[in-house]
Amino acid sequence: MNRFFIYTTGAGHCRSLAITAAMLGMMLIMVLVMLVAPSHARMLSGNGDPVMKRAIDAGMDADQIERLISRAQGRNMTPEELHQILMSAISLAEMDLPYNMVMQKAAEGLAKQVSAPGILTVLDNMQSSMVHSADIVDPWIGRPEVQGLIEAKKGVRTTVEAARLYRGMLLESVSYSLQNNADDSLLREFLDEVASIKNMEKGDLASIAAGLQALSEMPMTRDNPGLNARLLIGAMNAGFTASEIRELPHAMRSASFHSRLPMEKIAGSLELQLHENIPAVQIMDNLFQGIIGGGPPGFHVPDMHPARESGRGTDRRPPVQSLLP
């Protein structure tokens, strides 16, 4: 009896050890996978993959590349398709142009399960518009008065760091507007006007970049582009922040929606308020709530729903759709 008990107990102990060893082995494998996975992009580069080598040589963010690769692998994308997507960003990085927009849009497309050809169509358009934006921005940013503004606004940065930062902001904004079919000449004229001595006195490069982006979103851009440019420059001179300038197209649409006035009346009221030096915060509140003067005889602003009075921007209607389906 004792021998049987010892035998069975020993066998059970062996099985327990075997199970424990198997579990430890599985845990070790999982740890190794977790350690190896993040270095996938660097491993590809080290294995001589020419596309990955170009990305690293162009100074692209290795972690950002790794995240995109991980998403692409999750979608079972072929190496050739992934290479094509990466090349859209790599070519920009090699030309010293911002590439983050392309990488972010590619990640967005993968998250939305857009096909590789669909993503590439969008990225090709973004790449083309970014190259075109350099033809508009680089001559302008090289002007002495613009260089002086960069020097004045550089803060704790070096002049080189500040120039690179602001150039990137301007390039991305111009590229955005070009993708939204803004006219090349309108963007150039806007920058020419901003570069005048009068406007440079109150200049802020972040606000200028916001204005360049808002140009393609403003109401009546096709019917009266000159008026839109004038309104945006007026807003800049009135002390609107960059975020308020970006919100201005939405605020004008909200004003038209709530007041039921045509956009021409909204633009006229905005221009009048800018000339009367009404604070920017008050102007934006008026627009979002539809408080606009100059209506037809007997006109009254429609009663606002209480929820709409609680905060600015509640009823924004984005004027452009995502570039991806």
N, C-alpha and C positions, 0 to 999 in steps of 0.2 A: 504493500500500500504506500509506504513512504517513498519507495523507488519510483512508483508511478506518479506520485505527486511532484517529486523533484523533476522528473522528466517533463511532465506537462508544463510545469512552471518555467522551466528553462526554455522550452520551445516558445512559450508565450513571450518571454523576455526577448528572445531573438527576433520574433516577428515585430515587437515594439521597436527594437533598435533599427530594424530594416525600414519601418515606416518613417521613423524620425529622420533617418539618413536620406530617404527619398524626399521628404519635405524640405530638408536643408538644401538638398541639391536643387530643387525647384526654386527656392528663394535665391540661391546664388545665381541661377540663370537669369532670374528677373532683375536682379541688381546689375548684372553685367549688361543686359539689354538697355537698362535705363542709363547706364554710364556711356555706352557706345552710341546710342541713338542721337544725342545732341551734337556729336562731332561728325555727323554724316556728310555735311557739306565740305568740311575740311578733308575728310577721307577721300571724297570724290576728287577734290583738287589735288591731293597728294598722289592719287592714282593716275594723274595725267589727263583728267577730263579737261579738254581745251576750253569749254564754255565756263566751267567753274574757275579755271585758272584766270581767265580774262576778268571775271567778276571780282576775284580777290585782288588782282593786279590793278583794277580800276579803283580800288579803295572802297568797295561796297561793304555794307554792314553784314558780316558773316552770320550773325544771329538772325537777322531779317531774312537772309537767304535760306537758312536752315528751317525757319518757320514756314516759308513758302514751299520748300521741298516736302516738308512733313504733310502739309495740306494736299499737295499734288499727289503724293503717294497714297493718301487716304482716298483719293478720287480715282486711283488706278490709272493715272495719267502716264503716258509713255515717256521715256527719257527724251525722245525727239520733241514732243510737244512742250515739255518742261523747258528744254533748251531754248526753244523759240520764244517762249514767254520771258525767260530770263534775258534773252538778247535785247528785247525792247528796252529794258532798264540798263543793261550793260552799255549799250551804245550811247545812251545819254550820259552815264557816268564817265565814259571815256572822253566825251566832249565837254566835261566839266559843267554839265547841266543837271538840275534836280531830277532825281529818279524815284524819290519816295512815292510820288503820286502814282506812278506806274506800278510799283510794288504793291501799294495799298489797293489799287483797283484790281490787280490780279488776284490778291487774297480775297477781295470782295466777290469777285466772279467765281472763285472756287467755292466759297462759302454758300453762294446761291446756286451752285451746281450748274453754272453756265458751261457750255461745251468749250473745248480748247479753241476751235475756230472762232467762236463768238467772242471769247476773251481777247484773242489776238487782233480781231477787227477793231475793238475799242482801244487796245494798247497801241496799235499802229497810228490811230488818229491822235492819241495823246502824245506819242513820240514826235509826230510831224508838227503838231501845234507847239510843242516845247522848243523844237529847233527854230521854228518861225518866231517865237517870242524873243529869242536871243537877238534876232535882227532888229527888233523894236527896242528892247530894253538896254542892250549893251552900249549903243551910241549915246543914249540919253543919260545913263548912269555915269558915263565918262565926262559929262559936262562939268566945268569948274564949279558952277553954283550947286550942282547936285553933290559933288565931292565935298564941298563945304558943309552941306547939310549932314552928310554922313559923319563928317568929323565932329560936328556939333552934337550929334545924337548918339555917338558911339558909347557913351557911358564908361563902364569899366573895361569894355572890350578894346582890343587894339584896332587901329584903323582898318587893317586887312581883314580882321574877323568881322567887324561891323559891315564892311563893304560886301563881303561874301554872304552874310546873313540877309541883308536887305536886297541884294541882287537875287537871291533865291526866292524871297517873298514876291518880288515884282515879276519874276519869270513865271512863277506858278499862277499868279493872278492873271497875267496876260494870256497864258496858255489856257486857263479856264474859260476866259471870255472868247477866245478864238474857237474853242470847241463848241461854245454856244452861239457861234456864227456872228460874233461881233465883227464889225468892219475894221480892217487893218488901219485905215486912215483915221477912224474915230479914236482908236487907242493912241495913235501917234499925236493927234491934235490935243487930246486930253493931257498927255505928258508935256507937250510944248507949253500949254497954258499953265500947268502946274509949275513949270520951271521958271515962270516969270518972277521978277524980283518981288512983286506984291505978294504972290502966293508963297514964295519961299520963306517969307518972314514968319509965317505961321505953319511952315511945313512940318510934316511928320511922315516918315517913309512908310510906317505901318498903315497910316490912313490913306496914303496914296495907293498902296497895294490894294487896300479894301475898296477904294474907288474904282480901280481898274477892274476888279472882279464884279462890282455892282453894276458897272456900265452895261454888261450883257443881260442883266436881270431887270433893269429899270423899265417901267411901263413906257410905251411910246418910243422905244429905242429905234424902231425902224421909221416911225412917222416923224419924229422930231429928235434926232440924236443930239443935236446941238443943245437943246433945252436940258436934256438929261445930264450932259456933261457939265453944264452951267450949274444945275442944282447940286450935283455932287461936289463940285469945287466950292460952291457957296457953303455947303455943309461942313467941308473941311475947314474953311476960314471961320466958320461960326463956332468951332471948337468941338464938333462931333468926334467921338472916339471912333477907333477903327471898327469896333463891334457895332456901333450905332450906324455907321455908314453901310456896313454889310446888311443891316436890318432895314435900311431905308426903302428898298424896292418893296419889301413885304408890308412895311408900314403904309406906303402909298396905296397899295391894293386893298389893305384893310380899311383905309379911309374911304375909298370909293365904294367898297362893299357896304359899309355901315351908313354912310351919308347918302348913298344912291346918286351921287354926283358924278359927272363924267370926269375922266382922268385929267382933262385940261384944267378944270376947276381946282382939282387937288394940287396939281403942279403950281398953278398960280397962287394958291393959298400958301403952299410951302415956301415959295420964293418970297412972298410978302413977309411971312414970319421970320425968315432968315434975315431980311433987310431990317426988320424991327428989333433985331438982337434979342429975340426971345430965347431963353435957355434951351439947349439941345434936349434935355430931358423932358421939358414941357412940350416941345414941338413933337417929339416922338410919342408922348402920351396922347396928345391931341389927334395925331394921325391914326394910331391904333384904335382909338375910341370913336373915330369918325367925327370929331368936333372940327368942322370946317366952315369958314365963312364964305359968303359969295354965292349962296344958293338962289333959286328962283324966288319971286315974290311969294310971301307966305310960307316959305320953307322952314321946317323945324327939323332938327336932328332927330332921327328915330330914337325911341326909348331904347336904352341899352339893357340887355339882360344882366342881372346882378353878377353872374359869373364872369361876364366880360369886363366888368368894371374893376375886378379884383387885381388884375395884373396886366402889364404891357405885353403885347405880342401873343395874346391867347389865341387870336383868330388868324394867325398868319397863314397864307396860302403860298407855299413855295412855288415860284414861277417856272422852275425847270425840273425835269425828272432826272432820275439817276441815269447815267450813261449805259448802265447795264440793265437788262430786262429783269 
